[in-house]
Amino acid sequence: MNNSVDFVVEGGHKLSGEVVTNTSKNGAMGLLCGSLLNKGQTILHGIPKIEEVNRILEVMQSIGIKFEWIEKNTLKINPPKKLDWENIDKVAAGRTRTILMFLGPLIHLMPNFELPGPKGCNLGKRPVSAHLLGLQKFGVKVKLKPSSYLVEVKKLKAGEIVMYEKGDTATENILMAASKIPGKTVIKFASSNYMVRDVCYFLEKLGVKIEGIGTHELTVHGVSEINQDVEFYNSEDPIESMMFVSAAVVTESELTIKRVPIDFMELELLKLETMGLKYKRSKAYLSQNGYSKLVDLTVFPSKLKAPIEKITSGAYPDINIDNLPFFVPIACKSEGMTLIHDWVYENRSIYFMELNKLGANLLLADPHRVYVEGGVEFQASQVVCPPALRPAMIILIAMLDAKGTSILRNVYSIKRGYQEIAERLNQLGAKITILEDK
């Protein structure tokens, strides 16, 4: 499906100038799945051209949904009168965990269907209980098979859902399911993360009233029909903002990162400030969607010290689970020992150990905890990209700092979540050559 792509990185160059935060991968996933609910035309602005989006679009196209790129990052989507479910692209569906978020919309389109099982990042066992238990409360019967889900839709009814966990995609799935069930559904222990808010605001554009947006309890007033021509702007990606912060810190560069969604970066910045990071930020302004609060952030070269406490993550408003890995290369350059506790995923901390190939000094305490000895100088090396997006990206960040020439093999994992990242880093002063295996 995709040719192998390698990055050849000449490290040791400072970054400088300005970079604009792209709109988010995770936000795009929820909006694309949410468009399935609409019988009218949906125009989505700020959809990144990345491999994760490509996989979902391949699935949508295979079942008869028409779409076109009308601008660089703007999609126009028109639904078919009837889904061509028999011709679903199972290969594309199996390559992304986002396919799980088809469940919420599809229960309103087909009484029975089989959904291919999701994959995505290889981060250990990722339970789907929150998705399935919530849907069952609506009257949906789901039978798990080895590589798919058999779904039978009984009479749907609104009600009260207690989320099994504050999962982002699970909350989005339940929101989308509730949106077309007439009556009031209360979702307790909901995620209040940025992508969930985007789905809420998008559903409101479609005529669904939602109370409690930004809190952990959402009240959804479902409607029987959604048929509206609608436009919506995806919000900026705090994970990409954090990636550029990490790259600036590790390469000891002065860098301005524009359009940072500050509500989802404040705790990360506070942690870094206590470690010694110097930065300034502009006054806040609104994103094009009218909801997200943005700032322009300038990071200055700083000598950092390891934090007294461990660095861990959690559901919003804690440090974002996807931002945690970017603290690892930062900890490598900070004076002292840092404990990184990645409690969510069994495998991700193991991938952090790949930094040792670049001269880092990491000790794996268990599948969730890594001790990072700081004050190291990264060294050029050759590394095969791990099958996980954020761990792959922190290897690239370390290579930017390592003097000499490094090679990062098979960067599909990075291309899943970052649009034209090598080109954008090169514009800031990095020297990355893209090698494609024809």
C-alpha positions as CSV (number, residue, x, y, z in Angstrom):
1,M,0.0,0.0,0.0
2,N,2.9,2.4,0.8
3,N,6.5,2.5,-0.3
4,S,9.0,2.4,2.5
5,V,10.3,5.9,3.4
6,D,13.5,6.6,5.4
7,F,14.8,9.9,6.9
8,V,18.5,10.6,6.7
9,V,19.2,13.2,9.4
10,E,22.3,15.4,9.6
11,G,22.1,16.3,13.3
12,G,23.6,19.1,15.4
13,H,21.9,22.0,13.7
14,K,19.9,24.6,15.7
15,L,16.3,25.3,14.8
16,S,15.1,28.9,14.4
17,G,12.2,31.0,13.1
18,E,8.5,30.3,13.4
19,V,6.4,27.3,12.9
20,V,2.6,27.1,12.8
21,T,0.8,24.3,14.7
22,N,-1.2,22.2,12.4
23,T,-4.7,21.1,13.1
24,S,-5.0,17.8,15.0
25,K,-5.0,14.2,13.9
26,N,-7.2,13.1,16.8
27,G,-9.7,15.9,16.1
28,A,-9.8,15.0,12.4
29,M,-10.6,11.4,13.2
30,G,-13.7,12.3,15.3
31,L,-15.0,14.7,12.8
32,L,-14.6,12.3,9.9
33,C,-16.5,9.6,11.8
34,G,-19.1,12.2,12.9
35,S,-19.8,13.1,9.3
36,L,-21.3,9.7,8.8
37,L,-24.3,10.9,10.9
38,N,-25.1,13.6,8.4
39,K,-27.4,13.0,5.4
40,G,-26.4,16.5,4.1
41,Q,-23.1,17.8,2.8
42,T,-20.3,18.2,5.3
43,I,-17.3,20.5,4.7
44,L,-14.4,20.0,7.1
45,H,-11.6,22.5,7.3
46,G,-8.2,21.6,8.8
47,I,-8.1,17.9,8.0
48,P,-4.4,17.0,7.9
49,K,-3.1,15.0,4.9
50,I,-1.6,12.1,6.9
51,E,-1.7,8.3,6.6
52,E,-4.2,7.9,9.4
53,V,-6.7,10.2,7.5
54,N,-5.9,8.3,4.3
55,R,-6.9,5.0,5.9
56,I,-10.2,6.3,7.1
57,L,-10.9,7.9,3.7
58,E,-10.1,4.6,2.0
59,V,-12.7,2.9,4.2
60,M,-15.3,5.6,3.5
61,Q,-14.7,5.5,-0.2
62,S,-15.0,1.7,-0.3
63,I,-18.5,1.9,1.3
64,G,-19.8,4.5,-1.2
65,I,-19.1,7.8,0.5
66,K,-18.0,10.5,-1.9
67,F,-15.4,13.1,-0.9
68,E,-13.0,15.5,-2.5
69,W,-10.3,17.8,-1.4
70,I,-11.5,21.3,-2.3
71,E,-8.5,23.0,-0.7
72,K,-5.2,21.7,0.7
73,N,-6.7,20.7,4.0
74,T,-10.5,21.0,3.3
75,L,-12.7,18.0,2.6
76,K,-16.2,18.0,1.1
77,I,-18.1,14.9,2.1
78,N,-21.4,13.6,0.5
79,P,-23.0,10.5,1.9
80,P,-24.6,7.8,-0.3
81,K,-28.3,6.9,0.0
82,K,-27.2,3.5,1.1
83,L,-23.9,2.2,2.3
84,D,-22.1,-0.4,0.2
85,W,-21.0,-2.3,3.3
86,E,-20.2,-5.6,1.5
87,N,-17.2,-3.8,-0.3
88,I,-15.6,-2.3,2.9
89,D,-11.9,-2.1,2.6
90,K,-10.9,-4.5,5.4
91,V,-7.2,-3.9,4.9
92,A,-7.4,-0.2,5.5
93,A,-9.9,-0.6,8.3
94,G,-7.5,-3.0,10.1
95,R,-4.7,-0.5,9.9
96,T,-6.3,2.1,12.1
97,R,-7.8,2.0,15.6
98,T,-10.1,4.9,14.5
99,I,-12.3,2.4,12.8
100,L,-13.8,1.7,16.2
101,M,-15.4,5.1,16.1
102,F,-17.6,3.9,13.2
103,L,-19.7,2.0,15.7
104,G,-21.5,5.1,17.1
105,P,-22.7,6.4,13.7
106,L,-23.2,3.0,12.0
107,I,-25.8,1.8,14.5
108,H,-28.1,4.5,13.0
109,L,-27.4,3.4,9.4
110,M,-27.6,-0.5,9.5
111,P,-29.5,-2.9,11.8
112,N,-26.7,-5.5,11.6
113,F,-23.1,-5.3,10.5
114,E,-19.7,-6.7,11.0
115,L,-16.9,-4.2,11.7
116,P,-13.3,-5.2,11.0
117,G,-11.1,-5.1,14.2
118,P,-8.9,-2.1,14.7
119,K,-5.1,-1.8,14.9
120,G,-3.1,1.4,14.8
121,C,-0.1,1.9,17.1
122,N,1.3,-1.3,18.6
123,L,1.1,-0.2,22.2
124,G,0.1,-3.4,23.9
125,K,-3.4,-4.4,24.9
126,R,-5.8,-1.5,24.5
127,P,-9.2,-2.4,26.0
128,V,-12.4,-1.5,24.2
129,S,-14.7,-2.1,27.1
130,A,-15.7,1.6,27.5
131,H,-16.9,1.6,23.9
132,L,-18.9,-1.6,24.1
133,L,-20.4,-1.2,27.6
134,G,-21.6,2.2,26.7
135,L,-23.2,1.1,23.4
136,Q,-24.9,-1.8,25.2
137,K,-26.7,0.7,27.4
138,F,-28.4,2.1,24.3
139,G,-29.6,-1.4,23.2
140,V,-26.7,-2.4,20.9
141,K,-25.5,-6.0,21.1
142,V,-21.8,-6.5,20.2
143,K,-20.2,-9.9,19.8
144,L,-16.4,-10.0,19.7
145,K,-14.7,-12.2,17.1
146,P,-11.0,-12.7,16.7
147,S,-10.6,-9.9,14.1
148,S,-14.0,-8.2,14.0
149,Y,-17.1,-7.1,15.9
150,L,-20.6,-8.5,15.1
151,V,-23.1,-5.7,15.8
152,E,-26.9,-6.2,16.2
153,V,-29.0,-3.0,16.8
154,K,-32.1,-3.5,18.8
155,K,-34.5,-0.8,19.7
156,L,-32.3,2.2,20.7
157,K,-33.2,4.2,23.8
158,A,-31.7,7.2,25.5
159,G,-30.5,6.9,29.1
160,E,-27.6,7.4,31.5
161,I,-24.2,6.1,30.6
162,V,-21.4,5.8,33.1
163,M,-18.2,5.6,31.2
164,Y,-16.0,2.6,32.1
165,E,-13.0,4.9,31.7
166,K,-12.4,8.6,30.6
167,G,-11.3,7.5,27.1
168,D,-11.3,10.1,24.4
169,T,-12.4,7.9,21.5
170,A,-14.9,6.0,23.7
171,T,-16.6,9.2,24.8
172,E,-16.7,10.4,21.1
173,N,-18.3,7.1,20.1
174,I,-21.0,7.3,22.8
175,L,-21.6,11.0,21.9
176,M,-22.2,10.1,18.2
177,A,-24.5,7.2,19.2
178,A,-26.5,9.4,21.5
179,S,-26.9,12.2,19.0
180,K,-29.5,10.4,16.9
181,I,-31.4,8.7,19.7
182,P,-34.3,11.1,20.6
183,G,-34.4,12.0,24.2
184,K,-31.9,12.9,26.9
185,T,-28.7,10.9,27.4
186,V,-26.4,11.7,30.3
187,I,-22.8,10.6,29.9
188,K,-20.9,10.5,33.2
189,F,-17.1,10.4,33.6
190,A,-16.8,11.6,30.0
191,S,-13.4,12.8,28.6
192,S,-13.2,16.6,28.3
193,N,-10.2,16.5,26.0
194,Y,-9.8,18.7,22.9
195,M,-11.0,16.2,20.3
196,V,-14.1,15.4,22.4
197,R,-15.0,19.1,22.5
198,D,-14.5,19.3,18.7
199,V,-17.0,16.5,18.2
200,C,-19.4,18.2,20.6
201,Y,-19.3,21.5,18.8
202,F,-19.6,19.7,15.4
203,L,-22.7,17.8,16.6
204,E,-24.2,21.1,17.8
205,K,-23.7,22.5,14.3
206,L,-25.7,19.5,13.2
207,G,-28.6,20.4,15.5
208,V,-27.8,18.3,18.5
209,K,-28.0,20.2,21.8
210,I,-25.2,19.2,24.3
211,E,-24.8,20.6,27.8
212,G,-21.6,20.4,29.8
213,I,-19.0,20.7,27.0
214,G,-15.6,20.8,28.6
215,T,-16.7,19.0,31.8
216,H,-16.8,15.3,32.7
217,E,-20.6,15.1,32.5
218,L,-22.3,15.6,29.1
219,T,-26.1,15.8,28.5
220,V,-27.0,15.0,24.9
221,H,-30.5,15.9,23.6
222,G,-30.7,13.5,20.6
223,V,-32.6,14.1,17.4
224,S,-34.2,11.6,15.1
225,E,-32.8,13.0,11.9
226,I,-29.6,14.9,10.9
227,N,-29.7,16.4,7.4
228,Q,-27.8,19.7,7.2
229,D,-25.2,21.3,5.0
230,V,-22.5,22.2,7.5
231,E,-19.0,23.6,7.7
232,F,-16.7,23.1,10.6
233,Y,-13.1,23.9,11.5
234,N,-10.9,21.3,13.2
235,S,-8.9,22.7,16.1
236,E,-5.1,22.9,16.5
237,D,-3.0,20.0,17.8
238,P,-1.5,20.4,21.3
239,I,0.5,17.2,20.6
240,E,2.2,18.8,17.7
241,S,2.9,22.0,19.7
242,M,4.5,19.9,22.4
243,M,6.6,18.1,19.8
244,F,8.0,21.4,18.6
245,V,8.7,22.5,22.2
246,S,10.5,19.2,22.8
247,A,12.6,19.7,19.6
248,A,13.5,23.2,20.6
249,V,14.5,22.2,24.1
250,V,16.6,19.2,23.0
251,T,18.5,21.2,20.3
252,E,18.8,24.2,22.6
253,S,17.1,26.4,20.0
254,E,15.1,29.6,20.1
255,L,11.9,28.8,18.3
256,T,8.4,30.4,18.1
257,I,5.5,28.0,17.9
258,K,2.3,29.7,16.7
259,R,-1.3,28.8,17.3
260,V,-0.7,26.7,20.4
261,P,-3.9,25.5,22.0
262,I,-2.9,26.7,25.4
263,D,-5.7,25.1,27.5
264,F,-4.2,21.7,26.6
265,M,-0.6,22.7,27.2
266,E,-0.5,24.7,30.4
267,L,0.4,21.9,32.7
268,E,3.2,20.7,30.4
269,L,4.6,24.2,30.3
270,L,4.4,24.5,34.1
271,K,6.4,21.2,34.5
272,L,9.0,22.5,32.1
273,E,9.1,25.9,33.8
274,T,9.9,24.2,37.1
275,M,12.7,22.3,35.3
276,G,14.2,25.6,34.1
277,L,12.6,26.3,30.7
278,K,12.5,29.9,29.7
279,Y,9.7,30.9,27.4
280,K,7.2,33.7,26.7
281,R,3.7,33.5,25.3
282,S,1.4,36.0,23.6
283,K,-2.1,37.1,24.5
284,A,-4.7,34.5,23.8
285,Y,-6.8,34.6,20.6
286,L,-9.4,32.2,19.2
287,S,-9.1,29.5,16.6
288,Q,-11.1,29.6,13.4
289,N,-13.7,27.3,15.0
290,G,-14.4,30.1,17.5
291,Y,-13.8,27.8,20.5
292,S,-10.1,26.9,21.0
293,K,-8.0,29.4,22.8
294,L,-4.6,29.9,21.1
295,V,-1.3,31.6,21.9
296,D,2.1,32.1,20.2
297,L,4.9,30.5,22.2
298,T,8.6,31.4,22.0
299,V,11.0,28.9,23.6
300,F,14.5,30.0,24.5
301,P,17.6,27.9,25.0
302,S,17.6,26.8,28.6
303,K,19.6,24.5,30.9
304,L,17.1,22.2,32.5
305,K,17.2,20.1,35.7
306,A,15.3,16.9,36.4
307,P,12.1,17.4,38.2
308,I,11.9,16.3,41.9
309,E,8.7,14.3,41.2
310,K,8.1,11.7,38.5
311,I,6.5,12.8,35.2
312,T,3.3,11.0,34.4
313,S,0.1,11.6,32.4
314,G,-3.6,11.2,32.7
315,A,-7.0,12.2,31.4
316,Y,-7.4,15.9,30.8
317,P,-6.6,18.2,32.6
318,D,-3.5,16.1,33.5
319,I,-0.5,16.0,31.2
320,N,-1.8,14.6,27.9
321,I,-1.1,10.9,27.4
322,D,0.3,11.6,24.0
323,N,2.5,14.5,25.2
324,L,4.3,12.3,27.8
325,P,6.8,10.8,25.4
326,F,8.2,14.2,24.5
327,F,9.4,14.6,28.0
328,V,11.8,11.6,27.5
329,P,14.3,13.3,25.1
330,I,14.0,16.5,27.2
331,A,14.9,14.4,30.3
332,C,17.9,13.0,28.5
333,K,19.2,16.6,28.1
334,S,18.3,17.7,31.7
335,E,20.7,17.4,34.6
336,G,19.8,14.6,37.0
337,M,17.6,11.5,37.0
338,T,14.0,11.6,35.8
339,L,11.3,8.9,36.3
340,I,8.8,8.8,33.4
341,H,5.7,6.8,34.3
342,D,3.6,5.9,31.3
343,W,0.9,4.0,33.1
344,V,-1.6,3.7,30.2
345,Y,0.3,1.6,27.7
346,E,2.2,-1.7,28.3
347,N,4.6,-1.4,25.4
348,R,5.3,2.3,24.8
349,S,8.0,2.6,27.5
350,I,9.8,-0.3,25.9
351,Y,10.0,1.8,22.6
352,F,11.5,4.7,24.6
353,M,14.5,2.4,25.1
354,E,15.4,2.9,21.4
355,L,16.9,6.2,22.4
356,N,19.8,4.2,24.0
357,K,20.9,3.5,20.4
358,L,21.5,7.2,20.1
359,G,23.6,7.5,23.3
360,A,20.8,8.0,25.9
361,N,21.0,6.3,29.3
362,L,17.5,4.9,30.0
363,L,16.8,2.1,32.4
364,L,13.5,0.2,32.1
365,A,12.0,-0.4,35.5
366,D,9.0,-2.2,34.2
367,P,6.6,-2.0,31.2
368,H,5.3,1.3,32.4
369,R,8.3,3.1,34.0
370,V,11.6,4.4,32.7
371,Y,14.5,6.0,34.6
372,V,16.2,8.6,32.4
373,E,19.7,9.7,33.3
374,G,20.2,13.3,32.0
375,G,23.1,15.3,30.7
376,V,23.8,13.0,27.8
377,E,25.0,13.9,24.3
378,F,23.0,12.2,21.6
379,Q,25.1,10.2,19.1
380,A,24.3,9.6,15.4
381,S,23.0,6.1,14.7
382,Q,20.7,4.0,12.5
383,V,17.3,3.1,14.0
384,V,14.3,1.3,12.6
385,C,11.1,3.3,13.3
386,P,9.0,1.6,16.0
387,P,5.4,0.9,15.2
388,A,4.1,3.7,17.4
389,L,3.6,7.3,16.5
390,R,5.0,9.3,19.5
391,P,7.9,7.0,20.3
392,A,8.9,7.2,16.6
393,M,8.8,11.0,16.8
394,I,11.1,11.3,19.8
395,I,13.7,9.3,18.0
396,L,13.6,11.8,15.2
397,I,13.9,14.6,17.8
398,A,17.0,13.0,19.3
399,M,18.5,12.6,15.8
400,L,18.1,16.3,15.2
401,D,20.5,16.9,18.1
402,A,23.0,14.1,17.4
403,K,26.0,15.4,15.6
404,G,26.7,13.3,12.5
405,T,24.4,11.4,10.1
406,S,21.6,9.3,11.5
407,I,19.1,7.2,9.5
408,L,15.5,6.5,10.7
409,R,14.2,3.6,8.7
410,N,10.5,3.1,7.6
411,V,8.9,6.2,9.0
412,Y,5.3,5.2,8.2
413,S,4.5,5.5,11.9
414,I,5.5,9.2,11.8
415,K,3.6,9.8,8.6
416,R,0.5,8.5,10.3
417,G,0.3,11.6,12.4
418,Y,2.5,14.4,11.0
419,Q,2.0,16.2,7.7
420,E,5.2,17.0,5.8
421,I,7.1,17.0,9.0
422,A,10.6,16.6,7.4
423,E,9.9,19.5,5.1
424,R,8.6,21.7,8.0
425,L,11.6,20.9,10.2
426,N,14.0,21.7,7.3
427,Q,12.4,25.1,7.0
428,L,13.4,25.7,10.6
429,G,17.1,24.7,10.0
430,A,17.1,20.9,10.3
431,K,18.8,18.9,7.6
432,I,16.6,15.8,6.8
433,T,16.7,14.0,3.5
434,I,13.7,11.8,2.5
435,L,14.6,8.5,0.8
436,E,11.8,6.6,-0.8
437,D,12.0,3.0,-1.8
438,K,10.5,2.8,-5.3
